[in-house]
């Protein structure tokens, strides 16, 4: 049976223990991030899994948005628009 972080039950009550190698591996896999990204997210928003997931989604969306904006800006500058 897989290890469940403290606060088992509803996802809102699940906690991520960044000091547990098992939690780091499992949550990194679940959230599709590196252990370093997971640690940074937990340090930014706390241990609650839903908060970490929201933070990571927001940081990815911002990053993607910035990349698109920069790509569009670069293509309009190269065409003189």
C-alpha positions in Angstrom: 0.0 0.0 0.0 1.5 3.4 -0.9 2.5 5.8 1.8 0.0 8.6 2.3 1.2 11.9 3.6 -0.1 13.2 6.9 -3.8 14.1 6.8 -5.0 11.2 4.8 -8.5 11.4 3.6 -9.7 14.2 1.3 -7.1 15.7 -1.0 -7.5 19.1 0.7 -6.0 17.7 3.9 -3.0 15.9 2.4 0.4 17.3 3.4 3.7 17.1 1.5 6.7 16.3 3.8 9.7 17.6 1.8 12.0 16.0 4.4 10.7 12.5 3.4 12.4 11.0 0.3 9.3 8.9 -0.3 7.0 11.9 -0.3 9.4 13.8 -2.6 9.4 11.0 -5.1 5.7 10.3 -5.0 4.5 14.0 -5.1 7.1 14.9 -7.7 5.7 12.1 -9.9 2.1 13.0 -9.1 2.6 16.7 -9.9 5.1 16.1 -12.8 7.8 18.3 -11.3 11.4 17.8 -10.1 12.0 17.3 -6.4 13.7 20.8 -6.4 10.6 22.4 -7.9 8.4 20.6 -5.3 10.6 21.9 -2.5 10.5 25.4 -3.8 6.7 25.3 -4.1 6.3 23.9 -0.5 8.6 26.6 0.8 6.5 29.2 -1.1 3.0 28.1 -0.1 3.2 25.5 2.7 2.7 21.8 2.8 -0.9 21.4 1.8 -0.9 19.4 -1.4 -3.8 21.4 -3.1 -2.0 24.7 -2.4 1.3 23.3 -3.9 -0.5 22.0 -6.9 -2.3 25.4 -7.5 1.0 27.2 -7.1 2.8 24.9 -9.6 0.0 25.2 -12.1 0.1 29.0 -11.8 3.9 29.2 -12.1 3.8 26.9 -15.2 1.0 29.0 -16.8 2.8 32.2 -16.1 6.0 30.8 -17.6 4.2 29.5 -20.7 2.4 32.8 -21.1 5.6 34.7 -20.8 7.2 32.5 -23.4 4.3 33.0 -25.9 4.4 36.7 -25.3 8.1 36.9 -25.9 7.8 34.7 -29.0 5.1 36.9 -30.4 7.0 40.0 -29.5 10.1 38.7 -31.2 8.3 37.7 -34.4 6.5 41.1 -34.7 9.8 42.9 -34.3 11.5 40.8 -37.0 8.6 41.5 -39.4 8.6 45.2 -38.5 5.1 45.3 -37.1 
